[in-house]
Amino acid sequence: MFIPNTPDWSTSIRYLNGKDLRLEKWELTVGIEIHAQLNTERKLFSSAAASSNDSPNTHVALFDVAFPGTQPVRSQYKTAVLGKAFQSETLIPALRAATALQCNIQQTSRFDRKHYFYQDQPAGYQITQYYEPFAKDGNVTLYAHDGIAPADGESITIGIKQIQMEQDTAKSLLQPPQTNLLDFNRAGHPLIEIITLPQIHHAQTAAACVRKVQGILQAVNAVTIGMEMGGLRADVNVSVRLNDHARENGGGYEYYGVKGLGQRTEIKNLSSFRAVEDAIIAERDRQIDVLEGGGKIEGETRGWALGSTETTRLRGKEGEVDYRYMPDPDLRPVVIGKDVLDHILHTLPAVPDQMLQTLTTEPYFLTTKDAKTLLSLDDGSRLDYYLDAFDNLERIIGNSDRQGNQTGYHKLESLGTSVGKTVGNWVLHELGGLFATAGKTWNEKTVPASQFALLVSHLLQMRITGRTAKQILAMKFAGDERDINDIIEGGGLWLEPMDKDEYVILAQDLLEHNDQMVKEIKEKGRIGKLQWFVGQMMRQGEEGRVEAKKAEAVLKELLGLRK
């Protein structure tokens, strides 16, 4: 028998069917700070190129390394964005990001100095926007298909407190055992920091939030590289509290207007979606262990290493006074003209949710899974290829209709939802599979979209079989420069439609060998079994030649059923 509060007892009841029972008692709360490198040519306050992947220390201005006496460099462009010594063109991708995230853009914002010393910050302070950021009060809505926790239902909206511009730090490269090399190419690179409200209560949803934000930033061309390439990093603030306890008793901490929270800890520099989820789970469990053991959570910064099961303490959390925020005396306010805001609003590309709605409805009718896959692959180039192929297919079939050539062709509308789905399947799985098997990266020029569309049009109109289409696609992928029609003609690959006599022979053979099912259809009226015969005719006939409607009509005629 287990005795309560002994180690064996607590371990035995903690998990039931793989679920941690303590989570029914404790509520997790998470806020996220997402740091994203903006898609710009120049650094925020110097004329050096904004490149982090070139040879170390090859894109560094004197201001980037805090050379004594250096000042921020004024933008060489004349825009409606005013601010002394500020590369104003770096604000454009930041405005696209803030607009896509439903923020209120502040027409006047200011830069501040955040004082701290670390080897990757030689000035002893970071230029950021603490008191008056350029964007406030946004939100991002996550849906079930975004991968949120089932407990969050079909959707959840997470508030965004603010988005601020700031400069990135240098990159530290550890050379064991104690040497750190510094690459200042990244120092001064324009960043935005997106600060969510602490409204997330599941680790899975937190990871989905970061993933969704990255997708939005990439869709509106605010960033060019994501987490996997180091262009986006996340810090998470984690706390736990007893369910409903703080709300009932009015205790706890307040962060960004959300009251009754537990003491938070911050886990910094998470560089993958998996790391976000795993680090939050580990820290949640650690805090619950401490509190249930009678301990107290300390406000501190903690670290996480990929593959770990626990977070590690880095340092005590510095408060606002420790950073000694102050307005930057070298930088005037940033004033954004209304014409700039109007231009951003009217030229903003579609965000993923809008594109998902477009792709899953008329005329494309893709499944949500295929649409999300297209949106996530190859920085949008796979989606562009799909849309180009679909447009080409419309033109091919439309031209055939206008020329009065109805042999093997029907109007696009008559094909229903199969057109967009078939194009999507062949772009993702057939053509995509060839790239994967060959170990090559996606290249839309390998099989031009116009030729791809012509191939799919022949398949849809049953002029070639699926096996033939795959064979021709592989030939084009391997470098065959002939036109699709020439390949089909030269190989004698056109599919000849079956005549009625062939349908009758195939149907009669099936009926003669399945007399019991024939009796059930004719005597008991089980018409549904007719479709079994249709399926068998399509399987036994030559691939692609048996049309379901024609097969059904012949079967009804032979069975004496009304058409």
C-alpha positions in Angstrom: 0.0 0.0 0.0 1.3 3.5 -0.9 1.3 6.1 1.9 0.4 9.7 0.8 3.3 12.2 0.4 6.0 9.5 0.1 8.1 9.5 -3.1 6.6 6.3 -4.3 3.0 7.5 -3.8 3.5 10.8 -5.5 5.2 9.2 -8.5 2.5 6.6 -8.8 -0.4 9.1 -8.9 1.3 11.9 -10.9 0.6 10.2 -14.3 -2.6 8.5 -15.5 -2.7 7.2 -19.1 0.3 9.4 -19.9 -1.3 12.6 -18.5 0.2 14.6 -15.7 -2.6 14.9 -13.1 -1.0 17.9 -11.5 -2.0 20.0 -14.6 -5.6 19.8 -13.4 -4.5 21.7 -10.3 -2.0 24.2 -11.8 -2.5 26.7 -14.7 0.4 27.6 -17.0 0.7 31.1 -18.3 3.1 32.1 -21.1 4.1 35.4 -22.7 6.4 35.5 -25.7 8.9 38.0 -27.0 9.8 37.3 -30.7 12.9 38.9 -32.2 12.9 38.9 -36.0 15.6 40.3 -38.3 14.0 42.6 -40.8 14.4 42.3 -44.5 16.6 45.3 -45.2 19.8 46.2 -47.1 21.4 48.3 -44.4 21.8 48.3 -40.7 19.6 50.4 -38.4 22.0 53.1 -37.6 25.0 52.6 -39.9 25.6 52.3 -43.7 27.0 48.7 -43.3 25.2 46.0 -45.2 22.7 44.0 -43.2 24.2 40.6 -43.8 24.8 38.0 -41.1 26.0 35.0 -43.3 29.1 36.4 -45.0 32.6 36.0 -43.7 32.9 37.3 -40.1 33.4 41.0 -39.5 33.2 42.0 -43.2 30.1 44.2 -42.9 31.0 46.4 -39.9 30.9 50.2 -39.5 32.8 52.0 -36.7 29.4 52.8 -35.0 28.6 49.1 -34.9 31.6 48.4 -32.6 31.0 51.6 -30.6 34.2 53.3 -31.7 34.6 56.4 -29.6 33.1 59.6 -31.1 31.0 57.8 -33.8 27.4 58.8 -34.4 24.4 57.0 -36.0 24.4 57.6 -39.8 21.5 59.6 -41.4 19.5 57.8 -44.1 20.5 58.7 -47.6 16.9 58.4 -48.8 14.2 61.2 -48.6 11.0 59.7 -47.3 8.0 60.7 -45.3 9.6 59.1 -42.2 11.6 61.7 -40.3 14.3 61.1 -37.7 17.8 62.3 -37.4 20.5 59.6 -37.9 18.0 56.9 -38.6 18.0 54.6 -41.6 14.4 55.3 -42.4 14.0 52.6 -45.1 14.5 50.0 -42.4 11.1 50.9 -41.0 9.1 49.8 -44.1 9.3 46.0 -43.4 8.6 46.8 -39.7 5.4 48.6 -40.7 4.4 45.7 -42.9 4.8 43.3 -40.0 2.9 45.6 -37.6 0.0 46.1 -40.0 -0.3 42.4 -40.7 -0.4 41.8 -37.0 -3.4 44.2 -36.6 -1.4 46.8 -34.6 -2.1 50.4 -34.1 0.7 52.3 -35.8 2.0 55.2 -33.7 2.8 58.1 -36.0 5.4 59.4 -33.5 7.8 57.0 -31.7 11.1 57.3 -30.0 14.3 55.4 -29.4 15.7 54.6 -25.9 18.9 53.2 -24.5 18.7 50.0 -22.6 21.9 49.8 -20.5 23.7 46.6 -19.8 27.1 45.2 -20.5 27.9 42.0 -22.3 30.7 41.1 -24.7 28.4 41.2 -27.8 27.2 44.7 -26.9 30.3 46.9 -26.9 28.5 50.2 -26.4 27.2 49.1 -23.0 23.6 49.8 -24.1 21.2 48.7 -26.8 19.1 51.1 -28.8 15.5 50.0 -28.6 12.0 51.5 -28.2 10.9 50.9 -24.6 8.7 53.9 -23.7 7.2 54.8 -27.1 7.3 51.9 -29.6 6.1 52.4 -33.1 3.2 49.8 -32.9 0.8 48.8 -30.1 -2.3 46.8 -29.3 -2.2 44.1 -32.0 -3.3 40.5 -32.1 -2.9 37.2 -33.8 -5.6 34.5 -34.1 -4.6 30.9 -34.0 -6.9 28.1 -35.3 -7.0 24.4 -34.8 -5.3 23.8 -38.1 -2.4 26.0 -36.8 -1.6 23.2 -34.3 -3.0 24.8 -31.1 -3.6 22.6 -28.1 -7.0 20.8 -28.3 -8.0 22.4 -25.0 -8.0 25.8 -26.7 -10.8 24.8 -29.0 -11.2 25.8 -32.6 -9.4 29.2 -32.2 -7.7 31.5 -29.8 -6.7 35.1 -30.1 -3.5 36.3 -28.5 -3.0 40.0 -27.8 0.2 41.8 -28.8 1.2 44.5 -26.4 3.6 46.2 -28.7 6.2 45.9 -31.4 9.4 47.8 -31.1 12.4 48.4 -33.3 15.9 47.7 -32.0 19.4 46.8 -33.0 20.7 43.3 -32.9 23.8 42.3 -31.0 27.0 40.7 -32.3 27.2 36.9 -32.7 29.3 35.0 -30.1 31.1 31.9 -31.2 32.3 29.8 -28.3 35.7 28.2 -28.8 36.1 25.7 -25.9 37.1 25.8 -23.2 36.9 29.6 -22.5 37.4 31.6 -25.7 34.6 33.5 -27.4 35.0 34.9 -30.9 32.8 37.9 -31.9 31.3 38.4 -35.3 30.0 42.0 -35.6 28.3 41.5 -39.0 25.0 41.0 -37.0 25.6 44.0 -34.7 23.2 46.8 -35.5 21.0 44.6 -37.8 17.4 46.0 -37.6 15.2 43.9 -35.4 11.6 44.0 -34.4 10.6 42.7 -31.0 7.0 41.4 -30.9 5.7 41.2 -27.3 2.6 39.2 -26.7 0.3 39.5 -23.7 0.6 36.6 -21.2 -2.6 34.9 -22.5 -1.2 31.5 -23.6 -1.9 28.5 -21.3 -0.5 25.6 -23.3 3.0 24.9 -24.5 1.7 23.5 -27.8 -0.2 26.7 -28.4 2.9 28.8 -27.7 4.9 27.0 -30.3 1.9 27.4 -32.8 1.9 31.1 -32.0 5.6 31.5 -32.9 5.1 29.5 -36.1 2.1 31.5 -37.1 3.8 34.8 -36.5 6.8 33.7 -38.6 4.5 32.7 -41.4 2.8 36.1 -41.3 6.2 38.0 -41.3 7.4 35.9 -44.3 4.2 36.4 -46.2 4.4 40.2 -46.1 8.1 40.2 -46.8 9.0 41.6 -43.5 11.7 38.9 -43.0 13.5 36.6 -45.4 14.7 33.9 -43.1 13.0 32.1 -40.2 14.0 30.2 -37.1 15.7 27.4 -38.9 18.3 29.9 -40.4 18.7 32.1 -37.3 16.6 35.0 -38.5 14.0 34.7 -35.7 14.5 33.9 -32.0 12.0 33.7 -29.1 12.2 34.4 -25.4 9.4 32.9 -23.3 8.1 34.1 -19.9 6.7 31.2 -18.0 4.7 31.1 -14.7 2.2 28.8 -13.0 -0.6 29.4 -10.5 -3.2 27.3 -8.8 -6.3 27.2 -11.0 -8.7 30.0 -10.1 -6.8 30.7 -6.8 -5.3 34.0 -7.8 -8.5 35.3 -9.3 -10.5 34.4 -6.2 -8.0 35.8 -3.7 -6.6 38.7 -5.6 -3.0 37.8 -5.1 -0.1 37.2 -7.3 1.8 39.3 -9.9 0.6 41.6 -12.7 2.3 41.6 -16.1 1.1 43.8 -18.9 -2.3 44.4 -17.2 -3.0 40.7 -16.6 -3.4 40.2 -12.8 -3.1 37.3 -10.4 -0.2 35.5 -12.2 2.6 33.5 -10.6 6.2 34.7 -10.5 7.6 34.4 -14.0 11.0 33.2 -15.2 12.4 34.0 -18.7 13.9 31.4 -21.0 16.0 33.2 -23.7 17.1 32.6 -27.2 15.0 29.6 -28.3 15.7 28.9 -31.9 13.2 26.3 -33.0 9.4 25.7 -32.6 10.2 22.4 -30.8 12.5 24.2 -28.4 9.8 26.7 -27.5 7.4 23.8 -26.7 9.9 21.6 -24.9 11.4 24.5 -22.8 8.0 25.7 -21.6 7.0 22.1 -20.6 10.3 21.6 -18.7 10.0 25.0 -16.9 6.3 24.5 -16.1 7.1 21.1 -14.5 10.1 22.6 -12.6 8.0 25.4 -11.1 5.3 23.0 -10.1 7.9 20.8 -8.4 9.3 23.8 -6.5 5.9 25.1 -5.4 4.6 21.7 -4.3 7.8 21.1 -2.4 7.2 24.3 -0.4 9.7 26.4 -2.3 9.5 29.8 -4.0 10.0 30.7 -7.6 12.7 33.3 -8.1 12.5 35.8 -10.9 15.4 34.8 -13.1 16.7 34.2 -16.6 17.1 30.6 -17.5 18.6 28.7 -20.5 17.6 25.7 -22.6 19.7 23.4 -24.7 18.1 21.2 -27.4 17.6 17.7 -26.2 17.5 18.7 -22.5 14.9 17.8 -20.0 15.5 20.7 -17.6 16.1 24.5 -17.9 19.2 25.9 -16.3 19.7 29.1 -14.3 21.7 31.8 -16.1 21.3 34.8 -13.9 19.0 36.7 -11.6 16.4 38.7 -13.6 17.2 42.3 -13.9 14.4 44.8 -13.2 13.5 47.9 -15.1 15.7 50.1 -12.8 18.7 47.9 -13.5 18.5 48.6 -17.2 18.4 52.4 -16.6 16.2 53.1 -19.7 16.6 56.6 -21.0 15.7 58.4 -24.2 18.6 58.3 -26.7 19.9 61.9 -26.9 21.4 61.4 -30.4 18.1 60.4 -32.1 15.1 62.6 -32.8 11.6 61.2 -32.7 10.5 59.0 -35.6 7.5 60.6 -37.4 5.7 58.5 -39.9 3.6 60.3 -42.5 0.0 59.2 -43.3 0.9 58.7 -46.9 3.4 56.0 -45.9 0.8 54.2 -43.7 -1.7 54.3 -46.6 0.9 52.9 -49.0 1.7 50.0 -46.6 -2.0 49.2 -46.1 -2.9 49.2 -49.8 0.2 47.2 -50.9 0.3 44.7 -48.1 0.5 41.1 -49.5 -2.1 38.6 -48.4 -1.4 37.0 -45.0 -1.5 33.2 -44.6 -5.1 33.1 -43.2 -6.4 35.0 -46.3 -4.5 32.8 -48.6 -5.7 29.7 -46.8 -9.3 30.8 -47.3 -8.6 31.5 -51.0 -7.0 28.1 -51.6 -9.7 26.1 -49.9 -12.6 27.7 -51.7 -13.6 28.2 -55.4 -11.9 27.8 -57.8 -9.1 25.8 -56.1 -10.9 23.7 -53.5 -7.7 22.4 -51.9 -7.9 20.5 -48.6 -6.7 22.5 -45.6 -3.7 20.2 -45.3 -2.5 20.7 -48.9 -3.1 24.4 -48.7 -1.1 24.8 -45.6 1.7 22.7 -47.1 1.8 24.9 -50.2 1.9 28.0 -48.0 4.8 26.7 -45.9 7.1 25.3 -48.6 10.1 27.0 -50.3 9.4 30.6 -49.1 6.2 30.7 -51.2 7.7 29.7 -54.6 5.9 26.3 -54.5 2.6 28.2 -54.0 3.5 30.6 -56.9 4.1 27.5 -59.1 0.8 26.0 -58.2 -1.1 29.2 -59.0 0.8 29.6 -62.3 0.0 26.0 -63.3 -3.7 26.5 -62.4 -3.9 29.7 -64.5 -2.2 27.9 -67.4 -4.7 25.0 -67.1 -7.6 27.4 -67.3 -6.2 29.0 -70.4 -5.6 25.6 -72.1 -9.1 24.4 -71.5 -10.6 27.8 -72.2 -8.8 28.0 -75.6 -10.0 24.5 -76.5 -13.6 25.5 -75.7 -13.4 28.7 -77.8 -12.0 26.8 -80.7 -14.9 24.4 -80.6 -12.7 21.4 -80.1 -14.7 19.3 -77.6 -13.0 16.0 -78.4 -11.9 14.8 -75.0 -12.4 18.3 -73.6 -15.1 19.7 -71.4 -15.5 23.2 -69.9 -13.5 23.7 -66.7 -16.6 24.1 -64.6 -17.8 20.6 -65.6 -14.8 19.1 -63.9 -16.0 20.4 -60.5 -13.5 20.6 -57.6 -11.1 18.0 -59.1 -9.1 20.5 -61.1 -7.5 22.4 -58.2 -7.1 19.3 -56.1 -5.4 17.4 -58.9 -3.0 20.2 -59.7 -2.2 20.5 -56.0 -1.7 16.8 -55.6 0.7 16.7 -58.6 2.6 19.8 -57.5 3.1 18.5 -53.9 3.4 14.8 -54.3 4.3 13.8 -57.9 6.6 16.7 -58.8 7.6 17.3 -55.2 8.4 13.6 -54.9 10.8 13.7 -57.8 12.7 16.5 -56.2 12.8 14.7 -52.9 14.0 11.4 -54.4 16.7 13.2 -56.4 17.8 15.1 -53.3 17.4 18.4 -55.1 15.9 21.7 -53.8 12.8 23.1 -55.4 13.3 24.9 -58.8 10.2 26.0 -60.7 12.2 26.0 -64.0 12.9 22.3 -64.0 9.4 21.6 -65.3 7.9 24.9 -66.6 4.4 25.5 -65.2 2.9 25.8 -68.7 4.2 22.3 -69.6 3.1 20.9 -66.3 -0.4 22.3 -66.8 -0.6 20.8 -70.3 0.3 17.4 -68.9 -2.4 17.7 -66.1 -5.0 18.8 -68.6 -4.5 15.7 -70.7 -4.8 13.6 -67.5 -8.0 15.3 -66.3 -9.6 14.9 -69.8 -8.6 11.2 -69.8 -6.5 11.6 -72.9 -3.6 9.8 -71.1 -3.4 7.5 -68.1 -2.1 8.3 -64.7 0.9 6.0 -65.3 1.7 7.7 -68.6 1.5 11.1 -66.9 4.0 10.1 -64.2 6.3 8.7 -66.9 6.2 11.9 -68.9 6.7 14.1 -65.8 9.8 12.0 -64.9 11.1 12.5 -68.4 10.6 16.3 -68.2 12.2 16.4 -64.8 15.2 14.5 -66.1 15.8 17.2 -68.8 13.7 16.2 -71.8 13.1 19.5 -73.6 10.4 18.2 -76.0 6.9 19.6 -75.8 4.5 17.4 -73.8 2.3 16.8 -76.9 5.4 15.7 -78.9 6.4 13.2 -76.2 2.9 11.7 -76.2 2.6 11.6 -80.0 6.1 10.2 -80.5 5.6 7.5 -77.9 2.1 6.6 -79.1 0.8 7.3 -75.6 -2.6 8.8 -76.4 -5.4 6.9 -74.6 -8.2 5.7 -76.9 -11.7 5.9 -75.4 -13.6 2.6 -75.1 -16.6 2.1 -77.4 -19.9 0.8 -76.1 -19.2 -2.8 -77.3 -16.2 -2.9 -75.0 -18.2 -1.7 -72.1 -20.9 -4.3 -72.7 -18.3 -7.2 -72.9 -16.7 -6.1 -69.6 -20.0 -5.6 -67.8 -21.5 -8.9 -69.0 -18.5 -10.9 -67.8 -18.9 -9.4 -64.3 -22.6 -10.0 -64.2 -22.3 -13.6 -65.2 -19.8 -14.3 -62.5 -21.8 -12.5 -59.7 -25.3 -13.8 -60.2 -26.2 -13.6 -56.5 -25.5 -9.8 -56.4 -27.4 -9.5 -59.7 -30.4 -11.2 -58.1 -30.3 -8.8 -55.0 -30.2 -5.8 -57.3 -33.1 -7.0 -59.6 -35.3 -8.7 -57.0 -34.6 -6.8 -53.8 -33.9 -3.4 -55.3 -30.5 -3.0 -53.7 -29.4 -0.4 -56.3 -26.4 0.6 -54.1 -24.6 -2.6 -55.1 -24.5 -1.3 -58.6 -21.6 0.9 -57.7 -19.6 -2.2 -56.7 -19.9 -3.4 -60.3 -18.8 0.1 -61.6 -15.7 -0.1 -59.4 -14.9 -3.6 -60.6 -15.2 -2.5 -64.2 -12.8 0.4 -63.6 -10.3 -1.9 -61.9 -10.5 -4.7 -64.6 -10.5 -2.4 -67.6 -7.4 -0.8 -69.0 -6.1 1.9 -66.8 -7.9 5.2 -67.4 -10.2 4.0 -70.2 -13.3 3.1 -68.1 -15.5 6.1 -67.3 -17.7 5.6 -64.3 -20.8 7.3 -65.8 -20.6 5.2 -69.0 -20.1 2.0 -67.0 -23.1 2.7 -64.8 -25.3 3.4 -67.9 -24.3 0.1 -69.6 -24.9 -1.8 -66.3 -28.4 -0.3 -65.9 -29.2 -1.2 -69.5 -28.1 -4.8 -69.1 -30.0 -5.2 -65.8 -33.2 -3.6 -67.2 -33.1 -0.7 -64.7 -34.4 2.7 -65.5 -31.7 5.1 -66.6 
